[in-house]
Amino acid sequence: MSSEKAFLSLNIAIMTVSDTRTEANDTSGKVLTQRLSDAGHQLAEKVIVPDNIYKIREAVSRWIASDSVEVVITTGGTGVTGRDGTPEAIQPLLDKQIEGFGELFRWISFQEIKTSTVQSRALAGVANGTYIFCLPGSSGACRTGWDHILQDQLDVRHRPCNFAELIPRLKEA
């Protein structure tokens, strides 16, 4: 009998935060949905919401209240302009922030885009037993986040440890 765990397909919701993107031109959302599908995960839902903290919070709150969504990935709204409000929308919902996610994302991104990565406020955390990962809005940033962090961390077989194996324990009191 093999000691390797079997792959566990997760239900992942994708949110594109943008005032201008539509399903036709949402390249970042397409990158994420294709990558999660290629990895064997299930798309729970995909939405595009405007850069409005209350609209973002409304959709994410619905997902974290659902037992059928295990992971939320947002793309967009993590910059520093007046309309960028994804971190402000998400942080109040978090029970725990995963500081290392944003730090690691920016370190990896630095290898690709050098100092421009400081403009990213990528973040992650856990809310009501649901992982939330907030990535910048470019398709390149989504590829970086998925390929270099999320693909492994959302795979229960990744060693020495991963986020996926902790899902059953996230609501422990």
Backbone as a ProteinNet text record, in pm:
[ID]
protein_1_A
[PRIMARY]
MSSEKAFLSLNIAIMTVSDTRTEANDTSGKVLTQRLSDAGHQLAEKVIVPDNIYKIREAVSRWIASDSVEVVITTGGTGVTGRDGTPEAIQPLLDKQIEGFGELFRWISFQEIKTSTVQSRALAGVANGTYIFCLPGSSGACRTGWDHILQDQLDVRHRPCNFAELIPRLKEA
[TERTIARY]
84	0	87.8	60	139	105.3	207	184.3	145.1	151.6	115.7	-35.4	-75.6	-217.5	-274.6	-403.3	-473.7	-503.3	-506.8	-540.6	-679.2	-695.3	-822.8	-865	-973.8	-1024.7	-1095.5	-1057.4	-1116.3	-1215.9	-1315	-1411.7	-1360.1	-1328.3	-1262.4	-1349.7	-1373	-1446.7	-1345.9	-1371.7	-1283.4	-1359.3	-1295.3	-1352.8	-1254.2	-1297.9	-1220.5	-1276.7	-1189.3	-1229.5	-1187.7	-1286.1	-1255.9	-1379	-1355.8	-1463.5	-1478.4	-1381.2	-1381.2	-1385	-1349.6	-1343.4	-1481.9	-1494	-1615.1	-1570.9	-1664.3	-1628.5	-1545.2	-1569.7	-1497.5	-1350.2	-1318.2	-1178.7	-1113.8	-1172.4	-1117.4	-1007.5	-890.6	-781.3	-731.4	-730.7	-682.9	-775.3	-904.6	-1000.4	-990.2	-966.2	-951.3	-826.3	-715.5	-592.2	-618.4	-682.7	-707.1	-802.9	-912.4	-1007.5	-943.4	-862.9	-795.8	-695.2	-617.9	-517	-581.7	-688.4	-750.2	-813.1	-870.8	-929	-820.7	-711.3	-600.6	-542.3	-546.9	-493.4	-590	-715.4	-812.9	-911.1	-909.1	-1003	-1133.3	-1235.3	-1366	-1389.3	-1442.2	-1480.3	-1617.2	-1621.9	-1748.3	-1833.5	-1768.6	-1837.3	-1730.9	-1764.5	-1675.5	-1760.3	-1712	-1784	-1686.2	-1740.4	-1667.6	-1744	-1674.1	-1738.3	-1661.4	-1730.8	-1661.1	-1567.4	-1474.8	-1382.3	-1461.6	-1532.2	-1614.7	-1605.1	-1554.5	-1527.5	-1653	-1767.3	-1889.6	-1938.5	-1922.7	-1958.6	-1863	-1733.8	-1635	-1669.1	-1691.1	-1719.2	-1848.5	-1947.8	-2075.5	-2055.3	-1984.5	-1964.7	-1876.3	-1768.3	-1678.3	-1749.4	-1829.8	-1904.2	-1999.3	-2061.4	-2151.7	-2073.7	-1955.2	-1874.8	-1822.5	-1778.9	-1724	-1834.2	-1957.6	-2069.6	-2116.9	-2074.1	-2115.2	-2023.4	-2081.6	-2001.3	-1943	-1988.6	-1943.1	-1822.2	-1780.4	-1662.3	-1550.3	-1438.5	-1324.4	-1214.9	-1208.1	-1104	-1164.2	-1123.5	-1160.8	-1031.3	-1026.5	-913	-966.8	-915.5	-953.4	-835.9	-867.6	-766.6	-809.8	-720.3	-749.3	-774.8	-755	-783.6	-680.6	-561.4	-458.9	-351.9	-371.1	-272.6	-290.4	-241.8	-241.9	-325.6	-398.4	-478.6	-603.7	-673.2	-792.8	-901.3	-910.1	-1014.2	-973.8	-845.6	-798.1	-835.6	-932.1	-980.1	-997.1	-940.2	-958.7	-904.7	-783	-735.9	-827.4	-875.5	-964.6	-1097.3	-1142.5	-1266.6	-1247.7	-1133.8	-1111.2	-1061	-969.3	-907	-1006.3	-1113.8	-1207.7	-1278.6	-1282.5	-1348.5	-1259.2	-1128.4	-1033.6	-1031.3	-1031.1	-1007.2	-857.3	-782.5	-636.5	-579.8	-476.5	-406.6	-284.5	-253.8	-136.1	-33.6	44.4	137.5	237.7	281.9	383.1	340.7	211.4	165.4	205.2	169.3	203.5	353.1	424.1	570	631	587.9	641.7	603.2	479.1	435.2	524.8	549.3	632	777.2	828.9	965.5	976.6	880.6	880.9	860.5	765.8	734.8	854.7	934.5	1054.2	1147.9	1154.8	1241.3	1195	1066	1008.7	996	949.3	920.7	999.6	1095.6	1184.7	1103.3	1144.1	1086.7	940.2	884.8	742.2	653.4	707.8	629.3	588.2	657.2	620.2	482.1	429.1	295.3	184.8	222.3	123.6	94.7	-32.9	-74	-142.1	-81	-132.4	-140	-246.2	-261.4	-342	-341.2	-418.3	-457.6	-557.7	-600.5	-707.9	-761.6	-867.8	-986.7	-1106.1	-1229.9	-1334.1	-1382.8	-1484.8	-1445.6	-1318.8	-1271.3	-1247.9	-1251.3	-1230.1	-1102.3	-1017.3	-897.6	-935.9	-872.9	-891.1	-752.6	-731.8	-605.7	-635.2	-570.8	-593.3	-469.1	-484.3	-375.2	-396.8	-289.5	-304	-383.7	-424	-514.4	-453.2	-322.7	-264.1	-262.8	-272.7	-268	-131.3	-26.2	106.8	113.9	54.1	52.2	-28.3	-136.4	-216.7	-138.2	-63.9	21.4	127.7	190.6	292.4	233.5	121.2	59.3	18.2	-42.1	-86.1	33	116.5	224	328.9	355.9	465.6	422.3	293	247.1	123	14.9	-114.6	-122.3	-62.7	-69.4	-21.6	91.1	142.7	65.2	35.4	-28.6	-173.3	-236.4	-373.6	-376.6	-260.6	-249.6	-211.6	-302.2	-284.5	-161.3	-111.2	5.2	137.7	135.9	260.7	324.7	451.5	527.7	639.1	670.9	638.5	500.6	438.1	304.8	234.9	104.5	26	-100	-163.7	-288.6	-403.7	-406.6	-520.3	-543.2	-435.5	-451.2	-505.6	-498.8	-546.6	-694.5	-757.4	-896.8	-988.6	-979.6	-1069.9	-1048.1	-934.9	-903	-920	-957.6	-963	-1068.7	-1172.8	-1279.2	-1266.3	-1152.6	-1133.2	-1143.1	-1204.1	-1215.4	-1103.5
-119	0	124.4	218.3	340.3	436.3	505.9	603.5	739.2	753.6	881	900.6	1021.1	1053.2	1066.2	1040.1	1058.9	1207.5	1251.9	1391.5	1423	1542.1	1588.5	1711.2	1698.2	1810.2	1909.6	2036.1	2141.1	2222.6	2278.9	2369.4	2511.2	2574.7	2705.2	2807.7	2920.7	3032.1	3137.6	3195.5	3296.4	3427.9	3536.7	3670.1	3762.1	3822.9	3928	4061.1	4144.4	4276.5	4378	4439.5	4534.3	4614.8	4740.9	4826.1	4814.1	4750.4	4748.7	4610.1	4507.4	4374.1	4311.6	4231.4	4153	4007.9	3916.4	3776.5	3763.9	3849.2	3841.4	3879.5	3973.9	4020.8	3997.1	3910.7	3880.4	3774.8	3816.2	3720.3	3663.8	3743	3694.3	3587.1	3610.5	3510.2	3382.6	3398	3280.7	3201.4	3271.1	3203	3118.6	3177.9	3106.2	2989.2	3009.9	2899.6	2785.9	2818.3	2714.1	2638.6	2710.8	2647.1	2556.7	2602.4	2517.8	2394.8	2411	2297.5	2197.8	2249.5	2162.5	2084.9	2144.7	2079.8	1975.1	1974.8	1877	1930.2	2061.1	2121.4	2159	2192	2228.9	2378.7	2440.8	2581.1	2589.2	2644.5	2657.8	2768.5	2878.5	2993.1	3091.9	3171.1	3277.8	3402.3	3514.2	3640.3	3753	3857.2	3982.9	4087.3	4155.1	4259	4389.6	4502.2	4630.9	4655.8	4749.2	4791	4867.5	4793.5	4851.7	4756.9	4806.8	4716.3	4642.8	4704.9	4641.3	4532.8	4553.2	4449.9	4330.8	4359.8	4253.3	4174.1	4245.7	4182	4100.7	4150.2	4078.4	3940.6	3936	3808.2	3714.5	3765.9	3680.9	3631.9	3715	3673.6	3558.7	3565	3456.9	3326.6	3335	3214.7	3158.1	3245	3191.8	3139.3	3179.8	3125.9	2991.7	2959.3	2835.4	2720.7	2605.5	2486.4	2426.9	2472.2	2412.5	2483.1	2596.8	2667.3	2654.3	2597.1	2576.6	2680.8	2738	2834.5	2945.4	3069.2	3185.1	3246.8	3274.5	3346.1	3470.3	3586	3710.3	3758.1	3830.3	3893.2	4036.4	4129.2	4270.3	4346.1	4476.7	4564	4563	4509.3	4501.2	4608.8	4701.4	4807.8	4921.1	5038.6	5151.5	5270.3	5255.6	5368.2	5383.7	5492.6	5520.1	5415.1	5348.6	5247.3	5108.5	5087.2	4955.9	4932.2	4843.5	4823.4	4678.3	4584.9	4444.6	4412.7	4455.3	4424.9	4483.7	4604.3	4666.7	4592.1	4534.5	4456.8	4323.4	4259.9	4124.3	4119.3	4205.6	4196.2	4191	4270.1	4259.8	4125.3	4049.4	3919	3808.2	3830.6	3724.6	3693.1	3564.1	3518.1	3512.5	3475.3	3470	3516.4	3599.4	3640	3550	3517.8	3437.2	3532.3	3597.6	3701.3	3649.9	3526.2	3471.3	3464.8	3458.9	3452	3577.1	3692.8	3818.1	3838.4	3802.9	3816.1	3727.6	3601.1	3507.9	3550	3593	3638.3	3752	3850.4	3964.3	3923	3828	3781.5	3712	3623.8	3554.6	3655.8	3745.4	3846.3	3937.3	3964.6	4047.2	3986.3	3854	3786.1	3815	3843.6	3863.9	4011.7	4095	4234.9	4335.4	4285.8	4369.5	4454.5	4577.9	4658.9	4696.2	4675.3	4704.8	4621.1	4511.9	4425.6	4495.7	4601.7	4669.3	4732.1	4748.7	4805.3	4704.4	4578.1	4474.1	4460.5	4454.4	4427.5	4290.7	4192.4	4055.3	4008.6	3936.6	3887.8	3759.5	3693.6	3570.3	3554.2	3470.3	3441	3335	3313.7	3215.7	3287.9	3260.8	3317.1	3205.9	3176.6	3073.7	2941.4	2904.5	2778.1	2778	2894.6	2908	2987.3	2935.4	3010.3	3120.1	3236.5	3347.3	3394.5	3399.5	3445.6	3561.8	3675.3	3794.7	3823.9	3812.6	3834.2	3964	4022.1	4137.7	4101.9	4203.8	4185.4	4144.4	4142.7	4104.5	3952.8	3906.7	3762.6	3707.1	3786.5	3742.6	3718.5	3807.9	3790.9	3667.3	3640.4	3520.9	3394.2	3395.6	3281	3262.5	3372	3365.7	3308.4	3362.1	3316.6	3170.7	3129	2989.8	2896.2	2924.7	2831.6	2814.7	2920.6	2916.4	2899.2	2917.2	2903.3	2815.1	2858.1	2793.1	2651.9	2627.1	2492.1	2387.4	2412.5	2317.9	2323.2	2441.7	2454.4	2406.3	2398.5	2346.9	2200.8	2135.7	1993.8	1916.7	1832.1	1757.6	1666.5	1638.7	1550.9	1624.8	1758.1	1836.2	1819.9	1796.6	1778	1878.9	1925.2	1860.7	1896.6	2003.2	2038.4	2124.4	2145.3	2222.9	2274.7	2373.1	2428.1	2328.5	2251.5	2162.3	2061.9	2005.8	1903.7	1962.1	2092.6	2157.4	2195.3	2185.4	2229.1	2165.7	2035.9	1978.5	2035.9	2098.1	2148.2	2299.4	2367.6	2514.2	2568.9	2494.8	2540.7	2487.9	2426.2	2375.5	2488.1	2457.4	2558.4	2540.7
0	0	0	-88.9	-101.3	12	60	166.5	108.8	-24.7	-85.7	-80.9	-44.9	-39.6	-179.9	-190.8	-317.7	-334.9	-459.5	-488.9	-434.5	-378.5	-325.6	-405.6	-479.4	-558.3	-466.8	-476.1	-393.4	-474.7	-406.3	-468	-451.3	-563.6	-562.6	-634.2	-568.8	-628.8	-675.1	-791.5	-850.6	-863.2	-817.9	-831	-901.1	-1009.7	-1074.2	-1025.9	-972.2	-923.8	-1029.2	-1094.1	-1201.4	-1237	-1272.5	-1322.9	-1474	-1539.2	-1686	-1748.4	-1677.4	-1738.7	-1750.4	-1856.2	-1882.5	-1900	-1912.1	-1936.8	-2063.7	-2161.4	-2288.1	-2274.9	-2187.7	-2179.1	-2042.4	-1962.9	-1830	-1840.4	-1886	-1905.1	-1772.6	-1667.9	-1537.7	-1480.8	-1487	-1441.4	-1523	-1653	-1739.5	-1703.8	-1674.4	-1634.1	-1509.7	-1410.1	-1284.4	-1302.1	-1376.6	-1394.3	-1474	-1573.2	-1651.1	-1565.3	-1484.3	-1401	-1296	-1232.9	-1129.9	-1192.4	-1310	-1380.2	-1422.8	-1478.2	-1520.4	-1402.2	-1284.3	-1163.6	-1107	-1154.7	-1107.4	-1005.2	-980.8	-886.2	-958	-879.6	-932.2	-916.8	-1020.9	-1013.4	-946.9	-826.1	-753.3	-813.4	-849.9	-909.5	-954.3	-1056.6	-1101.3	-1119.9	-1065	-1079.1	-1109.9	-1170.3	-1188.6	-1109.1	-1018.3	-937.1	-953.6	-939.5	-951.2	-833.1	-852.5	-746.8	-640	-557.9	-452.4	-333	-220	-107.6	-60.6	-71.6	-22.6	-118.2	-248.7	-347	-335	-315.2	-296.4	-170.8	-63.1	66.1	60	-11.9	-23.6	-87.3	-199.9	-269	-187.6	-132.6	-53.5	71.9	134.8	254.4	222.8	106.7	64.7	50.3	-8.1	-27.6	103.5	193	318.8	410.9	385.7	462.9	407.2	286.2	220.4	258.1	285.3	312.5	184.8	69.5	-56	-117.8	-64.3	-115.8	-13.8	-57.2	31.7	13.2	-107.1	-140.1	-224.8	-197.1	-277.6	-328.5	-457.5	-514.7	-583.7	-544.1	-610.7	-694.9	-800.1	-883.1	-910	-880.8	-902.8	-773.9	-782.2	-669.4	-558.1	-585	-480.2	-493.6	-585.1	-604.3	-504.6	-541.4	-447.9	-494.8	-605.6	-652.3	-566.4	-586.3	-508.1	-521.6	-636.5	-659.3	-610.1	-578.1	-534	-388.3	-364.8	-228.5	-186.7	-263.5	-227.3	-88.1	-51.2	85.3	193.4	171	269.4	279.3	168.8	169.8	241	220.9	270	413.8	450.8	583.6	699.6	699.9	812.8	822.2	713.6	713.9	769.3	770.9	805.8	954.7	985.2	1121.5	1147.5	1043.5	1051.3	918.4	924.9	804.4	786.7	662.6	629.4	569	655.1	611.2	508.9	525.3	436.1	291	263.3	125.2	47.9	99.7	31.3	22	129	128.8	21.4	15	-83.7	-225.2	-243.4	-375.1	-424.8	-339	-380.8	-406	-329.5	-351.4	-487.5	-517	-646.2	-758.4	-739.7	-840.5	-866.8	-765.4	-781.6	-885.5	-888.1	-984.8	-1128.2	-1144.7	-1277.4	-1315.9	-1220.8	-1256.3	-1172.3	-1099.6	-1016.7	-919.3	-898.2	-790.7	-810.7	-928.3	-949	-858.2	-805.8	-717.6	-588.2	-548.3	-422.7	-430.9	-551.6	-566.6	-537.4	-520.1	-494.3	-345.3	-314	-176.3	-168.7	-239.3	-236	-91.6	-58	77.8	78.7	194	210.3	356	376.2	511.9	513	631.4	651.8	714.3	661.8	716.2	720.8	838.8	858.6	791.7	804.4	749.1	599.7	537.4	393.3	368.9	281.4	242.7	144.7	160.2	66.8	24.4	-107.5	-163.7	-257.6	-235.6	-317	-399.7	-530.9	-625.1	-702.6	-754.4	-842.4	-967.9	-1042.7	-1155.3	-1287.1	-1299.5	-1427.6	-1442.5	-1567.8	-1590.3	-1553.1	-1567.8	-1525.9	-1376.5	-1299.7	-1153.8	-1114.5	-1186.7	-1158.3	-1189.5	-1300	-1331.8	-1223.6	-1181.1	-1075.9	-947.8	-904.6	-780.4	-785.1	-896	-906.5	-924.1	-1022.6	-1059.2	-949.8	-875.8	-779.1	-633.3	-605.1	-466.2	-457	-518.3	-495.8	-550.4	-664	-720.8	-620.8	-556.1	-456.4	-325.7	-278.8	-148.3	-147.7	-264.4	-273.1	-317.1	-313	-347.5	-221.6	-175.1	-50.8	-54.9	-172.8	-187	-170.9	-171.7	-162.4	-24.7	-23.6	100.1	110.1	231.9	358.9	415	365	415.6	311.6	331.7	236.5	304.9	243	295.5	284.2	175.4	148.8	261.4	315.2	419.9	550.2	565.6	688.4	683.6	567.6	554.2	658.7	685.5	785.9	926.8	950.4	1083.8	1099	994.4	998.8	1094.4	1120.5	1209.9	1352.1	1384.1	1520.8	1622.2	1734.4	1840.1	1940.4
[MASK]
+++++++++++++++++++++++++++++++++++++++++++++++++++++++++++++++++++++++++++++++++++++++++++++++++++++++++++++++++++++++++++++++++++++++++++++++++++++++++++++++++++++++++++++

